[in-house]
Structure formats: C-alpha cells, structure tokens
Amino acid sequence: MNNADEQIATILARYGEPADGNVWQVEGQAFLHHKALERIAAQARITFDPPTILRAERDEAVLLVVGRMGERAEWSIGEALVDVNYHVLKPEAAYVYAMAEKRAKDRVILKLIELHDVVSSEEPHAVESSPSSSNENAPAELDLEPGVVVELKRKLDGAGMVEAVIGLMRSAETQQSLAGLAPEWRDEVRRYAKARMVALGWAPKQAA
C-alpha cells in the first residue's frame, strides 16, 4: 500500500468505512462508491443548502451545491446531459436533476473530508472503469437505480426535518412504491432514509 492508499484508508476509517470494497483504482485514479459517500456524509453530519439551478433543460441539468461540515463550507457544480455525460438504458427514464445533484454532493463531500484525489462512482468515467463483477465483496453501487428509487431519494433529500422523513416513508404512496421494488432496492431506500434522518440530527438510540 502506497502513501496515497494509506491516506485514503485512514480518512475512510475515520468515518467507519473500509477501503476494501469501497475503493478501486484504474490507471492511477482512485474511485469511491457513491453509497459510501452518503454514509460518510451522515456520519460527518454534513448538511447541504438548497441547490441553485444554473441550467434547466429537458435533457440537461446543472446545479450548484453548497455543503457544510461544522464551520467549514465547500461548494461544487454537478452536471448531467443525456447521451453526453449521462447515459440511460432504454426504456429507463432519465433523471438529470437527480444525477446532477448526486455528482455535486459527492464532489462537495470529497472536498469536506479532504479526499482531493478521489472521485465518485457517479462520475461518467467511473462507470466506464468500474470494477469487474468478479469482486464479490464489492457492493453493487453501480447498478442502474430504478426510476422510483431515484425519485424517492430526491424526495428524502428535500425533507428538512426528521418527522418529514418518517411521514414520507410511512405514506401510502411510498409504501405502494416500495412494494413494487425488488427487496434489495427496498432495503436501499430504507438505508437512505435512515442516513437522511441521521444527517438531520436523529440518533438511533432515540428509536424505541
């Protein structure tokens, strides 16, 4: 393990994330799974300001996102343009705003935790160079998320209070949407909701 690898592993360990299974390298570039970044954001209590829309088209979105961790603040831009840097398998719908937001947030998280030489799995070139399926321990972060999962995550991101997250997850509409998903995607949405609640200040020990 070289110095760069050690630094990445040290920073990830600080937030309870192992490098093994979360990080891979291609031609000297380190990539980190998006879901690991979401968990790190929850652990680090990173909060995000409402995004600023810089460009809004049918097949393109460009967002400016500001994130805060303690007294520090960082900003970044996320962009998604269908068939240019965001490729969608037919007949899956394109969610350019959700993708632009994920890219911007991931970039901000990486800045805040000072992983400057690592990029998110949501970057276009990360998908092209993703690790092979032979690595059984690697989480399936790069599997294409169903549109309903993307939409539920977008709604969860917009919830400003713990109670709003709980209400959203308990609503009949959400329960109906979850019922139509494969078990692994239902679990993914529930994990995402829990991470959102933690980011809003909820502590698991409060649950009874």
HELIX and SHEET records of a PDB file:
HELIX    1   1 ASN A    3  ARG A   14  1                                  12    
HELIX    2   2 HIS A   34  GLN A   43  1                                  10    
HELIX    3   3 VAL A   96  LEU A  112  1                                  17    
HELIX    4   4 PRO A  124  GLU A  128  1                                   5    
HELIX    5   5 GLY A  147  GLY A  158  1                                  12    
HELIX    6   6 VAL A  162  ARG A  170  1                                   9    
HELIX    7   7 ALA A  172  ALA A  179  1                                   8    
HELIX    8   8 PRO A  183  ALA A  199  1                                  17    
HELIX    9   9 PRO A  204  GLN A  206  5                                   3    
SHEET    1   A 3 VAL A  23  VAL A  26  0                                        
SHEET    2   A 3 GLN A  29  LEU A  32 -1                                        
SHEET    3   A 3 VAL A 118  SER A 120  1                                        
SHEET    1   B 3 THR A  47  PHE A  48  0                                        
SHEET    2   B 3 GLU A  60  MET A  69 -1                                        
SHEET    3   B 3 THR A  52  ALA A  56 -1                                        
SHEET    1   C 3 THR A  47  PHE A  48  0                                        
SHEET    2   C 3 GLU A  60  MET A  69 -1                                        
SHEET    3   C 3 ARG A  72  LEU A  81 -1                                        
END                                                                             
